[in-house]
Amino acid sequence: MEGIFITIEGPDGSGKTTQIELLREYLEKKGYDSVVTREPGGTVISEAIREIILNPEYKEMSYMTELLLYAAARAQLVNQIIRPALIEGKAVICDRFVESSAVYQGIGRGLGVSTVYEVNNYALGEVKPKLTIFMDLDAEDGIKRKKNQTELDRMEQEDIEFHKRVVEGYRKLAELYPERIVPIDATLSVEDIHSRIVSEVEKRFFK
Ligand code: TMP
């Protein structure tokens, strides 16, 4: 596969969307057709699964059901959108991917990171990101930013301890896989964050 696959991770409210748009513009300037997508979602089926997962009324959802639904949404997105785009040589930027499952379900819910990767291997096949940007922001700050914006979904309604475990989980993963997962301080300015992301992209794809 010749394309470029980059994922962006971080707690809710860490500013992923703004950075994804700037990164897309940068990759287009470099001559890449770009596909921007998100998880859970990005296809009709995956968006339908997203509605189920995030519906605040489904308080009885078991953690394993949650893990498998995220993986199912991912399998559809990989097969329908990401793999074909990479085969065509495009740049794919995905707002969240398997590391979200590793930290939210693996660490936040306590299902275990290795269980999460094992289940997700079926969804991913050989499709793995070469670079994962982690927007590093304390859980309290992310939640504050979100609360100002919208009604909270089923995951966002979790207590602060859950969200702290998620952020700690991301930090741990970034330490474990430093060659792929790059933490960037999400409290920096939009421009500073973008230029850090660009330098990581250049190191990996344009040298
Ligand atoms: P979003 O608000 O960034 O669109 O993401 C939806 C929520 O789903 C967010 O709280 C993170 C959570 N999530 C997981 O728990 N596991 C996953 O695998 C993914 C992709 C997202």
py3Dmol code that shows the C-alpha trace and the ligand (Angstrom):
import py3Dmol

protein = """\
ATOM      1  CA  MET A   1       0.000   0.000   0.000  1.00  0.00           C
ATOM      2  CA  GLU A   2       1.502   3.294  -1.109  1.00  0.00           C
ATOM      3  CA  GLY A   3      -0.698   5.798   0.721  1.00  0.00           C
ATOM      4  CA  ILE A   4      -0.119   7.659   3.953  1.00  0.00           C
ATOM      5  CA  PHE A   5      -2.148   6.678   7.022  1.00  0.00           C
ATOM      6  CA  ILE A   6      -2.127   9.055  10.003  1.00  0.00           C
ATOM      7  CA  THR A   7      -4.392   8.912  13.034  1.00  0.00           C
ATOM      8  CA  ILE A   8      -5.083  11.613  15.605  1.00  0.00           C
ATOM      9  CA  GLU A   9      -5.903  10.704  19.173  1.00  0.00           C
ATOM     10  CA  GLY A  10      -6.594  12.445  22.435  1.00  0.00           C
ATOM     11  CA  PRO A  11      -9.243  13.076  25.064  1.00  0.00           C
ATOM     12  CA  ASP A  12     -12.531  14.735  24.189  1.00  0.00           C
ATOM     13  CA  GLY A  13     -12.034  18.454  23.688  1.00  0.00           C
ATOM     14  CA  SER A  14      -8.314  18.283  22.871  1.00  0.00           C
ATOM     15  CA  GLY A  15      -8.599  20.137  19.547  1.00  0.00           C
ATOM     16  CA  LYS A  16      -8.222  17.232  17.109  1.00  0.00           C
ATOM     17  CA  THR A  17     -10.664  18.597  14.527  1.00  0.00           C
ATOM     18  CA  THR A  18      -8.812  21.879  13.960  1.00  0.00           C
ATOM     19  CA  GLN A  19      -5.495  20.082  13.556  1.00  0.00           C
ATOM     20  CA  ILE A  20      -6.946  17.513  11.172  1.00  0.00           C
ATOM     21  CA  GLU A  21      -8.180  20.263   8.859  1.00  0.00           C
ATOM     22  CA  LEU A  22      -4.768  21.986   8.875  1.00  0.00           C
ATOM     23  CA  LEU A  23      -3.019  18.670   8.237  1.00  0.00           C
ATOM     24  CA  ARG A  24      -5.362  17.907   5.351  1.00  0.00           C
ATOM     25  CA  GLU A  25      -4.545  21.266   3.741  1.00  0.00           C
ATOM     26  CA  TYR A  26      -0.831  20.600   4.180  1.00  0.00           C
ATOM     27  CA  LEU A  27      -1.036  17.134   2.595  1.00  0.00           C
ATOM     28  CA  GLU A  28      -3.097  18.472  -0.309  1.00  0.00           C
ATOM     29  CA  LYS A  29      -0.369  21.060  -0.933  1.00  0.00           C
ATOM     30  CA  LYS A  30       2.134  18.214  -0.972  1.00  0.00           C
ATOM     31  CA  GLY A  31       0.087  16.728  -3.825  1.00  0.00           C
ATOM     32  CA  TYR A  32      -1.827  14.061  -1.940  1.00  0.00           C
ATOM     33  CA  ASP A  33      -5.513  13.405  -2.463  1.00  0.00           C
ATOM     34  CA  SER A  34      -6.698  13.291   1.124  1.00  0.00           C
ATOM     35  CA  VAL A  35      -9.451  11.426   2.873  1.00  0.00           C
ATOM     36  CA  VAL A  36     -10.503  12.672   6.296  1.00  0.00           C
ATOM     37  CA  THR A  37     -12.620  10.358   8.350  1.00  0.00           C
ATOM     38  CA  ARG A  38     -13.576   9.691  11.938  1.00  0.00           C
ATOM     39  CA  GLU A  39     -14.241   6.920  14.380  1.00  0.00           C
ATOM     40  CA  PRO A  40     -16.662   5.585  15.268  1.00  0.00           C
ATOM     41  CA  GLY A  41     -18.212   6.545  11.944  1.00  0.00           C
ATOM     42  CA  GLY A  42     -17.151   7.445   8.426  1.00  0.00           C
ATOM     43  CA  THR A  43     -19.520   5.045   6.610  1.00  0.00           C
ATOM     44  CA  VAL A  44     -23.311   4.721   6.721  1.00  0.00           C
ATOM     45  CA  ILE A  45     -23.034   1.479   8.705  1.00  0.00           C
ATOM     46  CA  SER A  46     -20.353   2.790  11.070  1.00  0.00           C
ATOM     47  CA  GLU A  47     -22.342   5.962  11.729  1.00  0.00           C
ATOM     48  CA  ALA A  48     -25.372   3.806  12.558  1.00  0.00           C
ATOM     49  CA  ILE A  49     -23.227   1.814  15.013  1.00  0.00           C
ATOM     50  CA  ARG A  50     -21.964   5.133  16.452  1.00  0.00           C
ATOM     51  CA  GLU A  51     -25.556   6.155  17.227  1.00  0.00           C
ATOM     52  CA  ILE A  52     -25.983   2.983  19.262  1.00  0.00           C
ATOM     53  CA  ILE A  53     -22.665   3.257  21.093  1.00  0.00           C
ATOM     54  CA  LEU A  54     -23.002   6.894  22.109  1.00  0.00           C
ATOM     55  CA  ASN A  55     -26.727   6.951  22.911  1.00  0.00           C
ATOM     56  CA  PRO A  56     -26.901   8.114  26.564  1.00  0.00           C
ATOM     57  CA  GLU A  57     -30.065   6.020  27.059  1.00  0.00           C
ATOM     58  CA  TYR A  58     -28.159   2.717  26.707  1.00  0.00           C
ATOM     59  CA  LYS A  59     -26.710   2.752  30.210  1.00  0.00           C
ATOM     60  CA  GLU A  60     -26.895  -1.066  30.417  1.00  0.00           C
ATOM     61  CA  MET A  61     -24.363  -1.653  27.601  1.00  0.00           C
ATOM     62  CA  SER A  62     -21.723  -4.147  28.739  1.00  0.00           C
ATOM     63  CA  TYR A  63     -18.075  -3.199  28.267  1.00  0.00           C
ATOM     64  CA  MET A  64     -17.480  -6.151  25.947  1.00  0.00           C
ATOM     65  CA  THR A  65     -20.436  -5.126  23.783  1.00  0.00           C
ATOM     66  CA  GLU A  66     -18.974  -1.634  23.624  1.00  0.00           C
ATOM     67  CA  LEU A  67     -15.547  -2.970  22.579  1.00  0.00           C
ATOM     68  CA  LEU A  68     -17.043  -5.176  19.861  1.00  0.00           C
ATOM     69  CA  LEU A  69     -19.274  -2.405  18.504  1.00  0.00           C
ATOM     70  CA  TYR A  70     -16.287  -0.066  18.162  1.00  0.00           C
ATOM     71  CA  ALA A  71     -14.394  -2.881  16.434  1.00  0.00           C
ATOM     72  CA  ALA A  72     -17.347  -3.567  14.108  1.00  0.00           C
ATOM     73  CA  ALA A  73     -17.595   0.102  13.125  1.00  0.00           C
ATOM     74  CA  ARG A  74     -13.832   0.051  12.502  1.00  0.00           C
ATOM     75  CA  ALA A  75     -13.946  -3.103  10.361  1.00  0.00           C
ATOM     76  CA  GLN A  76     -16.480  -1.448   8.059  1.00  0.00           C
ATOM     77  CA  LEU A  77     -14.497   1.789   7.813  1.00  0.00           C
ATOM     78  CA  VAL A  78     -11.242  -0.045   7.087  1.00  0.00           C
ATOM     79  CA  ASN A  79     -12.784  -2.222   4.397  1.00  0.00           C
ATOM     80  CA  GLN A  80     -14.974   0.372   2.737  1.00  0.00           C
ATOM     81  CA  ILE A  81     -12.847   3.521   2.946  1.00  0.00           C
ATOM     82  CA  ILE A  82      -9.348   3.282   4.434  1.00  0.00           C
ATOM     83  CA  ARG A  83      -7.857   0.256   2.671  1.00  0.00           C
ATOM     84  CA  PRO A  84      -9.150   1.244  -0.818  1.00  0.00           C
ATOM     85  CA  ALA A  85      -7.864   4.819  -0.347  1.00  0.00           C
ATOM     86  CA  LEU A  86      -4.398   3.617   0.703  1.00  0.00           C
ATOM     87  CA  ILE A  87      -4.255   1.242  -2.259  1.00  0.00           C
ATOM     88  CA  GLU A  88      -4.988   4.234  -4.505  1.00  0.00           C
ATOM     89  CA  GLY A  89      -2.053   6.079  -2.921  1.00  0.00           C
ATOM     90  CA  LYS A  90      -4.133   8.621  -1.016  1.00  0.00           C
ATOM     91  CA  ALA A  91      -3.436  10.202   2.360  1.00  0.00           C
ATOM     92  CA  VAL A  92      -5.907   9.100   5.019  1.00  0.00           C
ATOM     93  CA  ILE A  93      -6.312  11.065   8.251  1.00  0.00           C
ATOM     94  CA  CYS A  94      -8.520   9.417  10.835  1.00  0.00           C
ATOM     95  CA  ASP A  95      -9.935  11.199  13.886  1.00  0.00           C
ATOM     96  CA  ARG A  96      -9.407   8.407  16.454  1.00  0.00           C
ATOM     97  CA  PHE A  97      -8.584   4.776  15.629  1.00  0.00           C
ATOM     98  CA  VAL A  98      -7.565   1.623  17.455  1.00  0.00           C
ATOM     99  CA  GLU A  99      -5.622   3.496  20.189  1.00  0.00           C
ATOM    100  CA  SER A 100      -8.964   4.972  21.319  1.00  0.00           C
ATOM    101  CA  SER A 101     -10.188   1.438  21.965  1.00  0.00           C
ATOM    102  CA  ALA A 102      -6.899   0.575  23.698  1.00  0.00           C
ATOM    103  CA  VAL A 103      -7.285   3.423  26.181  1.00  0.00           C
ATOM    104  CA  TYR A 104     -11.076   3.846  26.565  1.00  0.00           C
ATOM    105  CA  GLN A 105     -12.021   0.151  26.591  1.00  0.00           C
ATOM    106  CA  GLY A 106      -8.648  -1.415  27.470  1.00  0.00           C
ATOM    107  CA  ILE A 107      -7.663   0.940  30.285  1.00  0.00           C
ATOM    108  CA  GLY A 108     -10.735   3.101  31.057  1.00  0.00           C
ATOM    109  CA  ARG A 109     -13.092   0.099  31.175  1.00  0.00           C
ATOM    110  CA  GLY A 110     -10.376  -2.274  32.371  1.00  0.00           C
ATOM    111  CA  LEU A 111     -10.734  -4.864  29.605  1.00  0.00           C
ATOM    112  CA  GLY A 112      -6.959  -4.894  29.059  1.00  0.00           C
ATOM    113  CA  VAL A 113      -4.923  -3.417  26.230  1.00  0.00           C
ATOM    114  CA  SER A 114      -3.818  -6.777  24.822  1.00  0.00           C
ATOM    115  CA  THR A 115      -7.432  -8.022  24.612  1.00  0.00           C
ATOM    116  CA  VAL A 116      -8.351  -4.867  22.728  1.00  0.00           C
ATOM    117  CA  TYR A 117      -5.527  -5.209  20.188  1.00  0.00           C
ATOM    118  CA  GLU A 118      -6.299  -8.906  19.753  1.00  0.00           C
ATOM    119  CA  VAL A 119      -9.972  -8.263  18.954  1.00  0.00           C
ATOM    120  CA  ASN A 120      -9.103  -5.347  16.709  1.00  0.00           C
ATOM    121  CA  ASN A 121      -6.606  -7.314  14.658  1.00  0.00           C
ATOM    122  CA  TYR A 122      -9.601  -8.914  12.997  1.00  0.00           C
ATOM    123  CA  ALA A 123     -10.950  -5.486  12.077  1.00  0.00           C
ATOM    124  CA  LEU A 124      -7.630  -4.042  10.881  1.00  0.00           C
ATOM    125  CA  GLY A 125      -5.852  -6.770   8.985  1.00  0.00           C
ATOM    126  CA  GLU A 126      -2.667  -5.186   7.650  1.00  0.00           C
ATOM    127  CA  VAL A 127      -4.041  -1.636   7.842  1.00  0.00           C
ATOM    128  CA  LYS A 128      -2.013   0.116  10.540  1.00  0.00           C
ATOM    129  CA  PRO A 129      -1.221   3.827  10.927  1.00  0.00           C
ATOM    130  CA  LYS A 130       2.443   4.829  10.438  1.00  0.00           C
ATOM    131  CA  LEU A 131       1.993   7.897  12.623  1.00  0.00           C
ATOM    132  CA  THR A 132      -0.384   8.560  15.513  1.00  0.00           C
ATOM    133  CA  ILE A 133      -0.524  12.066  16.906  1.00  0.00           C
ATOM    134  CA  PHE A 134      -1.641  12.186  20.531  1.00  0.00           C
ATOM    135  CA  MET A 135      -3.084  15.561  21.587  1.00  0.00           C
ATOM    136  CA  ASP A 136      -2.002  15.544  25.211  1.00  0.00           C
ATOM    137  CA  LEU A 137      -4.427  17.396  27.476  1.00  0.00           C
ATOM    138  CA  ASP A 138      -5.418  16.847  31.103  1.00  0.00           C
ATOM    139  CA  ALA A 139      -8.834  15.214  31.380  1.00  0.00           C
ATOM    140  CA  GLU A 140     -10.328  18.101  33.377  1.00  0.00           C
ATOM    141  CA  ASP A 141      -9.422  20.621  30.689  1.00  0.00           C
ATOM    142  CA  GLY A 142     -10.857  18.479  27.892  1.00  0.00           C
ATOM    143  CA  ILE A 143     -14.154  17.992  29.690  1.00  0.00           C
ATOM    144  CA  LYS A 144     -14.380  21.715  30.448  1.00  0.00           C
ATOM    145  CA  ARG A 145     -13.910  22.560  26.770  1.00  0.00           C
ATOM    146  CA  LYS A 146     -16.585  20.013  25.770  1.00  0.00           C
ATOM    147  CA  LYS A 147     -19.139  21.048  28.375  1.00  0.00           C
ATOM    148  CA  ASN A 148     -19.173  24.521  26.888  1.00  0.00           C
ATOM    149  CA  GLN A 149     -20.100  23.084  23.493  1.00  0.00           C
ATOM    150  CA  THR A 150     -22.733  20.355  23.430  1.00  0.00           C
ATOM    151  CA  GLU A 151     -24.899  17.844  25.205  1.00  0.00           C
ATOM    152  CA  LEU A 152     -22.677  15.071  26.557  1.00  0.00           C
ATOM    153  CA  ASP A 153     -22.818  11.618  24.906  1.00  0.00           C
ATOM    154  CA  ARG A 154     -22.680   8.265  26.749  1.00  0.00           C
ATOM    155  CA  MET A 155     -18.856   8.237  26.921  1.00  0.00           C
ATOM    156  CA  GLU A 156     -18.499  11.890  27.844  1.00  0.00           C
ATOM    157  CA  GLN A 157     -20.925  11.379  30.724  1.00  0.00           C
ATOM    158  CA  GLU A 158     -18.435   9.031  32.427  1.00  0.00           C
ATOM    159  CA  ASP A 159     -16.931  10.435  35.616  1.00  0.00           C
ATOM    160  CA  ILE A 160     -13.675  12.346  35.767  1.00  0.00           C
ATOM    161  CA  GLU A 161     -11.762   9.305  37.091  1.00  0.00           C
ATOM    162  CA  PHE A 162     -12.587   7.426  33.884  1.00  0.00           C
ATOM    163  CA  HIS A 163     -11.343  10.315  31.748  1.00  0.00           C
ATOM    164  CA  LYS A 164      -8.170  10.585  33.837  1.00  0.00           C
ATOM    165  CA  ARG A 165      -7.454   6.879  33.255  1.00  0.00           C
ATOM    166  CA  VAL A 166      -7.927   7.501  29.533  1.00  0.00           C
ATOM    167  CA  VAL A 167      -5.371  10.322  29.446  1.00  0.00           C
ATOM    168  CA  GLU A 168      -2.899   8.337  31.560  1.00  0.00           C
ATOM    169  CA  GLY A 169      -3.475   5.425  29.187  1.00  0.00           C
ATOM    170  CA  TYR A 170      -2.565   7.533  26.182  1.00  0.00           C
ATOM    171  CA  ARG A 171       0.596   8.742  27.932  1.00  0.00           C
ATOM    172  CA  LYS A 172       1.572   5.167  28.706  1.00  0.00           C
ATOM    173  CA  LEU A 173       0.970   4.011  25.124  1.00  0.00           C
ATOM    174  CA  ALA A 174       3.051   6.915  23.801  1.00  0.00           C
ATOM    175  CA  GLU A 175       5.920   5.763  26.037  1.00  0.00           C
ATOM    176  CA  LEU A 176       5.529   2.170  24.882  1.00  0.00           C
ATOM    177  CA  TYR A 177       5.483   3.003  21.142  1.00  0.00           C
ATOM    178  CA  PRO A 178       7.545   6.196  20.836  1.00  0.00           C
ATOM    179  CA  GLU A 179       8.432   5.552  17.195  1.00  0.00           C
ATOM    180  CA  ARG A 180       4.774   5.726  16.152  1.00  0.00           C
ATOM    181  CA  ILE A 181       2.749   7.548  18.843  1.00  0.00           C
ATOM    182  CA  VAL A 182       3.842  11.166  19.255  1.00  0.00           C
ATOM    183  CA  PRO A 183       2.460  13.236  22.135  1.00  0.00           C
ATOM    184  CA  ILE A 184       1.965  16.938  21.497  1.00  0.00           C
ATOM    185  CA  ASP A 185       1.045  19.423  24.211  1.00  0.00           C
ATOM    186  CA  ALA A 186      -2.536  20.388  23.310  1.00  0.00           C
ATOM    187  CA  THR A 187      -2.332  23.624  25.310  1.00  0.00           C
ATOM    188  CA  LEU A 188       0.097  25.110  22.768  1.00  0.00           C
ATOM    189  CA  SER A 189      -1.209  27.482  20.106  1.00  0.00           C
ATOM    190  CA  VAL A 190      -2.949  26.069  17.033  1.00  0.00           C
ATOM    191  CA  GLU A 191       0.016  27.172  14.870  1.00  0.00           C
ATOM    192  CA  ASP A 192       2.652  25.612  17.136  1.00  0.00           C
ATOM    193  CA  ILE A 193       0.790  22.316  17.282  1.00  0.00           C
ATOM    194  CA  HIS A 194       0.407  22.281  13.509  1.00  0.00           C
ATOM    195  CA  SER A 195       4.096  22.897  12.891  1.00  0.00           C
ATOM    196  CA  ARG A 196       5.030  20.088  15.287  1.00  0.00           C
ATOM    197  CA  ILE A 197       2.683  17.745  13.476  1.00  0.00           C
ATOM    198  CA  VAL A 198       4.153  18.783  10.118  1.00  0.00           C
ATOM    199  CA  SER A 199       7.679  18.078  11.320  1.00  0.00           C
ATOM    200  CA  GLU A 200       6.647  14.563  12.457  1.00  0.00           C
ATOM    201  CA  VAL A 201       4.961  13.945   9.100  1.00  0.00           C
ATOM    202  CA  GLU A 202       8.019  15.133   7.180  1.00  0.00           C
ATOM    203  CA  LYS A 203      10.334  12.936   9.227  1.00  0.00           C
ATOM    204  CA  ARG A 204       8.315   9.867   8.390  1.00  0.00           C
ATOM    205  CA  PHE A 205       6.975  10.399   4.898  1.00  0.00           C
ATOM    206  CA  PHE A 206       9.007  13.034   3.067  1.00  0.00           C
ATOM    207  CA  LYS A 207      12.653  12.260   3.831  1.00  0.00           C
TER     208      LYS A 207
END
"""
ligand_1 = """\
21
TMP
P -15.696 11.583 19.348
O -16.491 12.336 20.377
O -14.253 11.963 19.317
O -16.334 11.532 18.009
O -15.615 10.050 19.868
C -16.666 9.382 20.376
C -16.386 8.835 21.751
O -16.096 7.440 21.642
C -15.252 9.472 22.506
O -15.690 9.716 23.843
C -14.184 8.413 22.534
C -14.951 7.126 22.411
N -14.253 6.019 21.741
C -14.005 4.846 22.435
O -14.343 4.747 23.614
N -13.414 3.814 21.780
C -13.060 3.877 20.459
O -12.527 2.909 19.894
C -13.340 5.113 19.744
C -12.962 5.214 18.298
C -13.918 6.149 20.428
"""
view = py3Dmol.view(width=600, height=400)
view.addModel(protein, "pdb")
view.setStyle({"model": 0}, {"cartoon": {"style": "trace"}})
view.addModel(ligand_1, "xyz")
view.setStyle({"model": 1}, {"stick": {}})
view.zoomTo()
view.show()
